[in-house]
Amino acid sequence: MTTITTQSTKTTALTLAEADANFSQVAQAKTGGYTCVEGDNRDTIECSGTFTVTLPVAATITAAADTGDYEVTIKNIAGGIITVALQSTDTFDGSAAQADYLTRDMSKTYKVNNADDGYNIIAQSGSYIETVNVLTGTSVELCDTVPFWAKRITLAINALEFSSASESPALELGNASTYLTSGYTSTCITLRTLGTNAATGSSNILIGNSVYTSTTASHSGTIILTRTESTDIWHYMSSFVQNGAVVLNQGNGLVNVGAKLTRLRIRSGGFDGSGSVTVIIE
C-alpha cells in the first residue's frame, strides 16, 4: 500500500506596514508641498524646488502603521531649500523646533522616537550650504533658516566692495524674535604696513575697520561661529583682508543670542553690489 502525502501551501497577505518593513520602495519625486503618509514608511522622498515636506504626527503614524519604527528619508536633489515640518507638539531630537532645512544634496532620515512624541534624526549626508549675492544697500540677509542643530557656521566672504571709504562691515545674529543690536563682545584689530589699529564694539560683530577700507578694492575673508554646547552662546573669529593691499582685519568675541540662532545678516554703511557670501552650517 502506497501512502501519498500532500503539502498544503498557505498564502498570507502582508499588511502595508509589513511590506514597508521588508521591502525597499522606489524613491518618490516631489516638486511641491507634501505630507508624508503611512505608505511612505522606509521610503525616500526626492525633492526639487523650494517647498515644505510635513511629517505625520508621531503617535498617530505609529498606531496607524502598527509599527514602532516608522521612518522616512528626505533628500534635496536640486536647488532651493526644503523645509521639513512637524505637526502638533512633535519634536526633532527632543528640540521644540518645528522645522528643519535641507539645501542641495542634503538628505536626512527621520525616525519616530521611543516616546512617540517626535522624531530622531538617525542619518544625515551633506551640509547646509547657501550662497548669497551681495546687492546694493546697507544690509544683506545671509540666512533666515538656520537649522536648530547648528553648532558651527562658516561664512566665506568673496570680493565685497563698499560704496564709500569709511565703512565698518559687521555681522549681526538674530533669534526668532529679533536681530540683536547689543550684548556683543567684539574686538577687531587691523594690521598694515604702517601700523595697527584696534576697535571694539557691543552692537554687532566687527569684521573690518573703517579706517582701512576702500571703494577701489574688494575685500574677502572668513568668519567662523561656534556654539557652546547646551547654550545659546556663540563665539566667533574672523579674518578679513583688503585684496591687493597689505591690510588684514582679525576679530574675535562672543554673544549670547538668548534663544536659538535662526538668522544672520551682514551690514555696512553701504555695499556697491559686488561680491558674495557662502554660508556653510554644520
Secondary structure as UniProt FT lines:
FT   HELIX           16..22
FT   STRAND          28..30
FT   STRAND          34..35
FT   HELIX           38..40
FT   TURN            41..42
FT   STRAND          43..47
FT   STRAND          51..54
FT   HELIX           58..65
FT   STRAND          71..76
FT   STRAND          82..85
FT   TURN            88..89
FT   STRAND          91..92
FT   TURN            93..94
FT   STRAND          99..102
FT   TURN            104..105
FT   STRAND          107..112
FT   TURN            114..115
FT   STRAND          118..125
FT   STRAND          128..133
FT   STRAND          136..143
FT   TURN            148..149
FT   STRAND          152..160
FT   STRAND          170..174
FT   STRAND          185..192
FT   TURN            193..194
FT   STRAND          195..201
FT   STRAND          205..206
FT   HELIX           210..212
FT   TURN            215..216
FT   STRAND          219..227
FT   TURN            229..230
FT   STRAND          233..242
FT   TURN            243..244
FT   STRAND          247..256
FT   STRAND          263..272
FT   STRAND          276..281
//
